[in-house]
Amino acid sequence: MTSTTSSTAEMVTQGKLQIAVENVEDKNSGGLGCFGWLLVLISLLFVTATFPITLFMCVKIVKEYERAVIFRLGRITDRKPKGPGLFFVLPCTDTFVKVDLRTVSFDIPPQEILTRDSVTVSVDGVVYFRIHCPISSVANVSNAHSSTRLLAQTTLRNVLGTKNLAELLSDREGISLSMQGSLDDATDPWGIKVERVEIKDVKLPQQLQRAMAAEAEASREARAKIISAEGEMNASRALKEASLIIAESPSGLQLRYLQTLNTIAAERNSTIIFPVPIDMLQNFMKK
């Protein structure tokens, strides 16, 4: 069942990417027109006439982690970006835009957020994303990096505004996954893949911190008193059982008394207290 669900999700994602590329292709489809082809022909003649000087103007290089989106008279020439390595452009008619495919990270500035239980907190985070479709990132949005930064800030506010303070402090992983899914869906038409979102720090007001510290201290003191009371109860039960056993054998009390004197003598004390039975004192009091 899990494999079927994952395969379905992959098919849906691939379908979205294909639709996005086709939309870009449809927007930029259509011939260059007679005047356009005339300019391209003139550019080719110019390159041929000035060869090999124009070779330095026509040959371009992109690195392994880069791709080039070529525009010919303002239209995207191919559905696939060029690179890595060498590619050719025509002077005067072709322009190109380099797109970096490496993972980019940025910090979300601290955001003042009002939680669902009306507590104001300051939260910041970090986002990791990369461009997986260079054509969409160039044709569908003016500045993919800046748009993703602004969208991350609003998404952080929207997601955390539906959580209470306890969920915000305990379920950071779930909040990060929720933000990642929301950002990934929103930036998919821009050709951006959000790889990871992390909540860095949650800053609470000073008064709330003191109140939570007092609550935690009171809770620890209550648990300590309960543990102490349970210890006293267990000790009293053990003493009761010991007294019942000693009462059954009077010689056991004398042995316990001698053992106590031995323990006191081992500590090198100068004073030793001898207990006197109360029965003997009662005889003297009667006289």
C-alpha positions in Angstrom: 0.0 0.0 0.0 2.8 2.3 0.9 4.7 1.6 -2.3 1.5 2.2 -4.3 1.0 5.6 -2.6 4.6 6.7 -3.2 4.5 5.7 -6.8 1.3 7.6 -7.3 2.9 10.7 -5.6 5.9 10.4 -8.0 3.6 10.2 -11.0 1.7 13.2 -9.9 4.9 15.2 -9.3 6.2 14.2 -12.8 2.9 15.2 -14.3 3.1 18.6 -12.6 6.7 19.1 -14.0 5.7 18.1 -17.4 2.6 20.4 -17.4 4.8 23.3 -16.2 7.3 22.7 -19.0 4.6 22.4 -21.5 3.0 25.7 -20.3 6.3 27.5 -20.7 6.7 25.9 -24.1 3.2 27.0 -25.2 3.8 30.5 -24.0 7.0 30.7 -26.0 5.9 28.6 -29.0 5.3 30.1 -32.4 7.6 31.0 -35.2 10.0 33.9 -35.2 8.3 35.4 -38.2 9.9 36.5 -41.5 11.6 39.4 -39.9 12.9 37.3 -37.1 14.4 34.7 -39.4 15.9 37.5 -41.5 17.7 38.7 -38.4 18.9 35.2 -37.6 20.2 34.8 -41.2 22.0 38.2 -41.0 23.6 37.1 -37.7 24.8 33.8 -39.3 26.3 35.7 -42.2 28.0 38.0 -39.8 29.5 35.1 -37.9 30.7 33.5 -41.1 32.2 36.7 -42.4 34.1 37.5 -39.3 35.2 33.9 -38.4 37.2 33.1 -36.3 37.0 36.4 -34.5 33.4 35.9 -33.6 34.2 32.4 -32.3 35.0 34.0 -28.9 31.6 35.7 -28.9 29.6 32.6 -29.9 31.2 29.9 -27.7 30.0 29.9 -24.1 30.8 27.6 -21.1 28.7 26.7 -18.1 29.9 24.7 -15.1 28.7 21.3 -13.9 26.3 22.8 -11.4 24.9 25.4 -13.9 22.5 25.4 -16.8 21.9 28.1 -19.5 18.4 29.1 -20.7 18.8 30.6 -24.2 16.5 33.3 -25.6 16.4 33.9 -29.3 14.7 37.2 -30.1 13.0 37.0 -26.7 11.8 33.4 -27.1 13.1 30.3 -25.4 14.7 28.2 -28.1 14.6 24.8 -26.6 12.5 23.0 -23.9 15.8 21.8 -22.3 18.5 24.1 -20.9 22.0 24.0 -22.2 24.9 22.6 -20.3 27.1 21.6 -18.6 30.0 22.3 -20.9 30.2 24.2 -24.2 27.3 25.7 -26.2 26.9 28.2 -29.0 24.9 31.4 -29.2 24.4 33.8 -32.1 25.5 37.4 -31.5 22.9 40.2 -31.6 19.9 37.7 -31.6 20.6 35.3 -28.7 20.8 36.0 -25.0 21.1 33.5 -22.2 20.6 33.3 -18.4 22.7 31.1 -16.2 20.9 29.2 -13.5 22.6 27.7 -10.5 21.3 24.2 -9.5 23.1 23.9 -6.2 21.2 23.8 -2.9 20.8 27.3 -1.4 20.1 28.0 2.2 18.8 31.2 3.9 17.7 32.2 7.3 14.1 33.3 8.0 14.2 36.5 10.0 12.6 36.3 13.5 8.9 36.6 13.1 6.5 37.9 15.9 3.7 35.3 15.8 0.5 35.1 17.8 -0.2 31.4 18.6 -3.7 29.9 18.8 -3.8 30.3 22.6 -2.9 34.0 22.3 0.8 33.9 23.2 3.2 36.1 21.4 6.5 34.4 20.5 9.4 35.2 18.2 10.4 32.3 15.9 13.1 32.0 13.2 14.2 29.2 10.9 16.3 28.1 8.0 15.2 26.8 4.5 17.2 24.7 2.1 16.0 24.7 -1.6 17.3 24.1 -5.1 16.2 24.8 -8.6 15.1 21.6 -10.5 13.6 23.2 -13.6 15.7 26.2 -14.9 13.2 27.1 -17.6 10.4 27.6 -15.1 12.6 29.5 -12.7 13.5 32.0 -15.4 10.2 32.2 -17.3 7.6 32.0 -14.5 9.0 34.3 -11.8 11.2 37.4 -11.9 13.4 36.5 -9.0 13.1 32.9 -7.7 15.4 33.3 -4.7 13.8 36.5 -3.4 10.2 35.2 -4.0 11.1 32.0 -2.0 12.4 34.0 0.9 9.3 36.1 1.1 7.0 33.1 0.8 8.9 31.3 3.6 8.2 34.2 6.0 4.5 34.2 5.3 4.3 30.4 5.4 6.0 30.4 8.8 3.4 32.9 10.1 0.5 31.0 8.7 1.6 27.6 9.9 2.5 28.6 13.5 -0.6 30.7 13.8 -2.6 27.5 13.9 -0.6 25.9 16.7 -0.7 26.5 20.4 2.4 27.1 22.6 2.7 23.5 23.8 2.6 22.2 20.2 5.1 24.8 19.1 7.6 23.7 21.8 7.2 20.0 21.5 6.3 19.3 17.8 9.0 21.1 15.9 9.6 18.2 13.5 5.9 18.1 12.5 5.8 21.9 12.0 8.9 21.7 9.8 7.4 19.0 7.6 4.2 21.0 7.3 6.1 24.1 6.2 8.2 22.1 3.8 5.1 20.7 2.1 3.4 24.1 1.9 6.5 25.7 0.5 7.1 22.9 -2.0 3.6 23.1 -3.4 3.7 26.9 -3.7 7.1 27.0 -5.4 6.6 24.1 -7.7 5.4 26.3 -10.6 8.7 28.3 -10.2 10.8 25.2 -10.7 12.0 25.1 -7.1 12.3 22.1 -4.9 12.3 22.8 -1.1 14.5 20.1 0.4 14.3 21.0 4.1 12.9 23.4 6.6 14.1 23.7 10.2 12.8 25.8 13.2 15.9 27.3 14.8 14.8 29.2 17.9 11.6 30.0 19.8 11.9 33.1 22.0 9.3 33.5 24.7 8.5 36.7 26.6 10.4 37.2 29.9 7.2 37.2 32.0 6.1 33.9 30.4 9.6 32.4 31.0 9.4 33.3 34.7 5.9 31.9 35.0 6.9 28.6 33.4 9.9 28.4 35.6 7.8 28.9 38.7 5.3 26.3 37.5 8.1 23.8 36.9 9.7 24.5 40.3 6.3 24.1 42.1 5.7 20.8 40.2 9.2 19.5 41.3 8.6 20.4 44.9 5.2 18.6 44.9 6.8 15.5 43.5 9.6 15.7 46.1 7.1 15.9 48.9 5.2 12.9 47.5 8.3 10.8 47.2 9.4 11.8 50.8 6.0 10.8 52.2 6.1 7.5 50.3 9.5 6.8 51.8 8.3 7.6 55.3 5.4 5.3 54.8 7.6 2.4 53.6 10.0 3.0 56.5 7.2 2.9 59.1 5.9 -0.4 57.6 9.4 -1.9 57.8 9.8 -0.8 61.4 6.4 -2.3 62.3 7.4 -5.6 60.8 10.8 -5.5 62.6 9.1 -4.7 66.0 6.7 -7.7 65.5 9.6 -10.0 64.9 11.6 -8.8 67.9 8.5 -9.0 70.1 8.3 -12.7 69.3 11.8 -13.3 70.6 13.0 -11.3 73.7 16.6 -12.4 73.2 16.5 -10.8 69.8 16.1 -7.4 71.4 19.3 -8.0 73.5 21.2 -9.1 70.4 20.1 -5.9 68.6 21.2 -3.9 71.6 24.7 -5.4 71.6 25.0 -4.9 67.9 24.1 -1.2 68.3 26.8 -0.9 71.1 29.4 -2.5 68.7 28.5 0.0 66.0 28.9 3.0 68.4 32.2 1.7 69.7 33.6 1.4 66.1 33.1 5.1 65.6 35.4 5.9 68.6 32.9 8.0 70.5 33.7 9.0 74.0 30.1 8.9 75.2 28.0 5.7 75.2 24.4 5.8 76.2 22.9 2.8 77.9 19.2 2.5 77.6 17.4 1.5 80.8 14.1 -0.4 80.6 11.1 1.6 81.7 9.9 -1.3 83.9 12.8 -0.8 86.3 12.1 2.9 86.6 8.5 2.3 87.4 9.6 0.1 90.4 11.7 2.9 91.8 8.9 5.4 91.3 6.4 3.3 93.3 8.8 3.3 96.2 
